[in-house]
Amino acid sequence: MPGLLVLMGSGETSPTMVEVHRSAARRLRPGARAVLLDTPYAFQENAADISARARRYFARSVGLEVEVATGAAGADWVFSGPGSPTYALDQWTAAPTAGDLRARVRARQGVTVLASAAACTAGLATVPVYEIYKVGAEPHWREGLDLLAALDLRAVLIPHFDNAEGGTHDTRFCYLGERRLSRMERELPPGTAVLGIDEHTAVVIDLDAETVEVAGRGGLTVRRPGSQAVLPAGTHIGLEEVRRLAEGGCVTAAPTPRPAAVPVPAQITLEETVRSCERRFQLAAAAPDLGAAARAVLDLEAELVKWAADTEEDAGGVDEARELMRLLIARLAEVATTADLRALVEALLALRNDLRRQGRYETADALRAAMLSGGVLVEDTPDGPRWTTSRSM
């Protein structure tokens, strides 16, 4: 089976990476064994829930049935994602897993997908994210798996390269910021490059054809002391050209966007989608156009379904989006006239019925509670739901 190494900056189980996963899965033979390595987050109390969400994501969005495992031996497709890079390293190096992952890349066999924390381990050194950013340890490196050595790349890999969560402080470069990364770069072995992968971005390396493709919403940065090159989404380039950049040279063949094996649609994050729905709602409510306002709420709910499998803690936002949905539904009831209210409530009840039929009772109950906070009481009867407003209570 042809070899593929996919490295993701973040968003590995979000809608933004679905097409990347589908493209990789198409390379698998029928009956291929697909394995999810849960090691990076196995220490977390909610590890089972993260695995369950990831498995649902790959089954529903990618069409891939995945088993949870601690080792990569015998697998055709291997995926690992969020958690702690150093915890994963400790566990993998104490077991055959580290050697198995290196062997996969060296032999150019199978599909290997590493994202976020797992992607951090792919270089010759690894950023101890938790220890530096959350615990306050002095900036330092940990020895990595160095999967890239099999590709003749002397580099470290940093996901979340364009992170901007800090707002007033610099959280780029996997929460290191420029000051700490610059200091840490000086401690790397001479000739080592930094490969930075932006959030919701994938670098797809065809191990047989020796090509590199950048897909998603950001880019791949090849950084050396005093210089850097950025390969944007849509770039298709030879691996030899990336090696040349990593060694401090210039590409001899310009990276060119082309109709790619991995489609590159316009990608947006959950936060951007939520803000868009909120703005649409506010404009519609001010008009007032309750139909448009209701559509904004329904679109928000549809996005919540898409993003429910996102396993990244720092990508979060689903709970906040649910709270916003409840507030918007309550706001709808406040601004509606009695005439408009009937059509609006009937549409929301239809949505609630759909949620219940799908077994999504928690969201259905949240919808009912939000309607009540807006003055609409829903009662379930043998003849179906019945509703009244505060005006008639």
C-alpha positions in Angstrom: 0.0 0.0 0.0 1.4 3.5 -0.9 2.8 5.4 2.0 1.4 8.7 3.2 2.4 10.9 6.2 -0.2 13.6 7.1 0.7 16.2 9.7 -2.0 18.6 11.0 -1.7 21.8 12.9 -5.1 21.5 14.6 -8.7 20.8 13.8 -8.1 17.1 13.2 -11.6 16.0 14.0 -13.4 19.1 12.8 -15.3 19.8 9.6 -12.2 21.7 8.2 -10.2 18.5 7.9 -12.9 16.1 6.5 -11.7 16.2 2.9 -8.1 15.7 3.9 -9.1 12.5 5.9 -11.3 11.3 3.0 -8.5 11.7 0.5 -6.1 9.7 2.7 -8.7 7.0 3.4 -9.2 6.5 -0.3 -5.7 5.1 -0.5 -6.6 2.2 1.8 -7.3 -1.3 0.6 -10.7 -2.9 1.3 -10.8 -4.3 4.8 -7.8 -2.1 5.9 -7.2 -1.9 9.7 -7.6 1.6 11.0 -6.2 2.4 14.5 -6.6 5.5 16.7 -3.7 5.8 19.2 -5.2 7.4 22.3 -1.9 7.8 24.1 -1.5 11.6 24.1 -4.7 12.0 26.1 -5.0 8.6 27.8 -4.2 10.2 31.2 -7.3 12.4 31.0 -10.4 11.5 33.0 -12.5 12.1 29.8 -10.3 9.9 27.6 -13.1 7.5 26.8 -15.3 10.3 25.7 -12.6 11.8 23.4 -12.1 8.4 21.8 -15.8 7.9 21.3 -16.2 11.3 19.6 -13.2 10.7 17.4 -14.6 7.3 16.3 -18.0 8.8 15.5 -16.3 11.5 13.5 -14.3 9.1 11.3 -17.3 6.7 10.9 -19.8 9.4 10.0 -17.7 12.0 8.2 -14.9 9.9 6.6 -16.6 6.5 6.3 -13.8 4.8 8.3 -14.3 2.4 11.2 -11.6 2.9 13.7 -10.4 0.9 16.7 -8.8 2.4 19.7 -5.3 1.0 20.4 -2.0 1.8 22.2 0.2 0.5 19.4 0.6 0.9 15.6 1.8 -2.6 14.7 -0.2 -4.2 11.9 -2.3 -1.2 11.2 -2.8 0.2 7.7 -4.0 3.6 8.9 -2.8 5.2 12.1 -4.1 8.4 13.7 -3.1 10.2 16.8 -4.0 13.7 17.9 -4.6 16.0 20.9 -3.2 15.8 24.4 0.3 16.0 25.9 3.3 15.5 23.5 5.6 14.6 26.4 3.2 12.1 27.9 2.9 10.4 24.5 6.7 10.4 24.1 7.2 8.8 27.5 4.7 6.0 26.7 5.7 5.4 23.1 9.4 5.2 23.8 8.8 2.8 26.6 6.9 0.5 24.2 7.5 -0.7 20.6 5.2 2.1 19.3 8.0 4.6 18.7 9.9 2.1 16.6 6.7 1.1 14.8 6.0 4.7 13.8 9.5 5.2 12.6 9.4 2.0 10.6 6.2 3.0 8.9 7.7 6.2 7.6 11.0 4.6 6.8 9.4 1.8 4.8 7.0 4.3 3.1 4.1 2.1 3.9 0.6 2.8 5.3 -1.2 6.0 6.1 0.1 7.8 9.2 -1.8 10.9 10.4 -0.4 12.9 13.3 -2.1 16.0 14.5 -1.6 18.6 17.3 0.2 17.0 20.2 1.1 13.9 18.2 2.4 16.0 15.4 4.7 17.8 17.9 6.6 14.5 18.4 7.5 14.0 14.7 10.7 16.1 14.7 14.1 15.5 16.2 13.0 17.6 19.2 9.6 18.2 20.8 8.0 21.3 22.4 6.8 20.4 26.0 3.7 22.5 25.7 2.0 21.8 29.0 5.2 22.1 31.0 6.1 25.5 29.5 2.8 27.2 28.9 0.7 25.9 31.7 3.1 24.9 34.4 5.7 27.6 33.9 8.8 25.5 33.2 11.8 27.1 31.6 11.7 26.8 27.8 13.4 23.6 26.8 13.2 20.8 24.2 12.5 17.1 24.7 13.9 14.5 22.3 11.4 13.7 19.6 10.6 10.6 17.6 12.4 12.1 14.6 10.1 10.5 12.0 11.3 13.3 9.7 14.8 11.9 9.6 13.6 9.1 7.3 12.7 11.9 4.9 16.2 13.5 5.2 14.6 16.4 7.0 16.6 17.8 10.0 13.7 19.7 11.7 11.4 20.1 14.6 7.7 20.4 14.0 5.4 22.9 15.7 1.6 22.8 15.2 -0.8 25.6 16.2 1.8 27.9 14.5 -0.5 30.8 13.9 -2.5 30.5 17.2 -4.0 33.8 18.3 -5.9 32.8 21.4 -3.8 34.9 23.7 -5.3 38.2 22.5 -3.0 40.5 24.5 -0.1 38.1 24.7 1.7 36.1 22.0 0.5 32.5 21.7 1.8 31.8 18.3 4.1 28.8 17.7 2.1 26.3 19.9 1.7 28.9 22.7 5.4 29.7 22.9 5.4 33.1 21.4 8.2 34.7 19.6 10.4 35.4 22.6 10.5 31.8 23.8 10.7 30.2 20.4 13.7 32.5 19.5 15.5 31.4 22.7 14.7 27.8 22.1 15.9 27.9 18.5 19.4 28.8 19.7 19.4 25.5 21.6 18.7 23.3 18.6 21.5 21.3 16.9 23.1 23.4 14.1 21.3 23.1 10.8 17.9 22.3 12.3 14.9 24.0 10.8 11.5 24.7 12.3 8.5 23.4 10.4 5.4 25.3 11.5 1.9 24.2 10.6 -1.0 26.6 11.0 -4.2 25.7 12.7 -6.8 23.9 10.6 -4.0 23.1 8.1 -2.6 19.8 6.9 0.7 18.9 5.3 0.2 15.8 3.2 3.5 14.0 2.3 3.3 11.3 -0.4 6.2 9.1 0.7 6.4 7.3 -2.7 6.1 10.3 -5.1 8.1 12.5 -2.6 5.6 15.4 -2.9 4.3 17.7 -0.3 0.8 19.3 -0.4 -0.5 22.0 1.9 -4.3 21.8 2.5 -6.7 23.7 4.7 -6.9 27.3 5.8 -3.3 28.2 6.6 0.2 27.4 5.5 3.4 25.6 6.2 6.3 27.8 7.5 9.9 26.7 7.0 11.8 28.8 9.5 15.6 29.1 9.8 17.5 31.7 11.9 17.0 35.0 10.2 14.7 33.8 7.5 11.5 31.9 6.7 9.4 30.7 3.8 5.7 30.2 3.9 4.0 27.7 1.6 0.3 28.6 1.6 -2.7 26.2 1.3 -3.0 24.9 -2.2 0.8 24.5 -2.6 2.0 21.3 -4.3 5.8 21.0 -4.2 8.5 18.3 -4.3 9.9 17.1 -1.0 13.4 17.9 -2.3 12.3 21.6 -2.5 11.2 21.5 1.2 14.5 19.9 2.1 16.3 22.7 0.3 14.3 25.3 2.3 15.0 23.5 5.5 18.7 23.6 4.7 18.6 27.4 4.3 18.4 27.5 0.5 15.8 28.7 -2.0 13.4 26.6 -4.0 14.4 26.0 -7.6 10.9 25.3 -8.7 8.2 27.8 -7.5 5.5 26.1 -5.4 2.4 26.4 -7.4 -1.3 25.9 -6.5 -3.0 23.4 -8.7 -6.2 21.2 -8.7 -5.0 19.1 -5.8 -5.6 15.6 -4.6 -6.9 17.1 -1.5 -9.6 19.8 -2.1 -8.9 23.2 -0.5 -12.3 24.7 0.2 -12.7 28.0 2.0 -12.4 26.9 5.6 -13.8 28.6 8.7 -13.6 27.7 12.4 -16.5 27.1 14.8 -15.9 30.5 16.4 -16.2 32.3 13.0 -19.4 30.4 12.1 -20.9 31.2 15.5 -20.1 34.9 15.2 -21.6 34.9 11.6 -24.8 33.3 12.8 -25.0 35.7 15.7 -24.6 38.8 13.4 -27.2 37.4 11.0 -29.6 36.9 14.0 -29.0 40.5 15.3 -29.6 42.0 11.9 -32.8 40.0 11.4 -34.1 40.7 14.9 -33.6 44.4 14.4 -35.5 44.5 11.1 -37.5 42.5 12.4 -37.4 39.5 10.1 -38.2 36.6 12.4 -38.0 34.0 9.6 -34.4 35.0 8.9 -33.6 35.1 12.6 -35.0 31.6 13.0 -32.9 30.4 10.1 -29.8 31.8 11.8 -30.6 29.8 14.9 -31.2 26.6 12.9 -27.9 27.1 11.0 -26.1 27.5 14.3 -27.6 24.3 15.5 -26.5 22.5 12.3 -22.9 23.7 12.9 -23.0 22.4 16.5 -23.8 19.0 15.1 -20.8 19.2 12.7 -18.4 20.3 15.4 -19.6 18.0 18.1 -16.8 15.4 17.4 -14.0 18.0 17.8 -11.6 16.4 20.3 -9.3 19.3 20.7 -9.6 21.0 24.1 -8.3 24.3 22.9 -10.5 24.3 19.8 -13.6 24.1 22.1 -16.4 26.6 21.9 -19.2 24.0 21.5 -20.6 24.6 25.0 -20.4 28.4 24.5 -22.2 28.0 21.2 -25.0 26.0 22.8 -25.4 28.7 25.4 -25.6 31.3 22.6 -28.2 29.2 20.8 -30.4 29.2 23.9 -30.0 32.9 24.3 -31.0 33.5 20.7 -34.0 31.3 21.0 -35.1 33.2 24.1 -34.5 36.5 22.3 -36.7 35.3 19.4 -39.6 34.9 21.7 -39.0 38.4 23.2 -39.1 40.2 19.9 -41.8 38.2 18.2 -45.4 39.5 17.8 -48.2 37.2 18.6 -48.9 36.7 14.8 -45.3 35.9 14.0 -44.8 33.8 17.1 -47.0 30.9 15.9 -44.9 30.2 12.8 -41.7 30.6 14.7 -42.6 28.3 17.5 -44.0 25.6 15.1 -40.6 25.7 13.3 -38.7 25.3 16.6 -41.0 22.4 17.7 -40.3 20.7 14.4 -36.6 21.1 15.0 -37.1 19.7 18.6 -39.0 16.7 17.1 -36.1 16.0 14.7 -33.6 16.1 17.5 -35.7 13.7 19.6 -36.0 11.3 16.6 -32.2 11.3 16.3 -31.8 10.5 20.0 -30.2 13.9 20.7 -32.3 14.4 23.8 -29.9 16.7 25.6 -30.0 19.3 22.8 -33.8 18.9 22.5 -34.2 19.6 26.2 -31.9 22.6 25.9 -34.1 23.9 23.1 -37.2 23.5 25.2 -35.6 25.2 28.2 -34.5 28.1 26.0 -38.0 28.5 24.7 -39.3 28.6 28.2 -36.9 31.3 29.2 -38.3 33.3 26.3 -41.8 32.9 27.5 -42.9 29.8 25.5 -44.0 26.8 27.6 -43.9 23.5 25.8 -45.8 20.5 27.2 -45.7 17.0 25.7 -49.1 15.3 25.4 -50.3 12.0 23.9 -51.4 14.1 20.9 -48.1 15.8 20.4 -46.4 18.9 21.9 -48.6 21.8 23.0 -47.4 25.3 23.7 -48.5 28.5 25.4 -46.9 31.9 26.0 -46.6 34.0 29.0 -49.5 36.1 27.6 -51.8 33.1 28.0 -50.3 31.6 31.2 
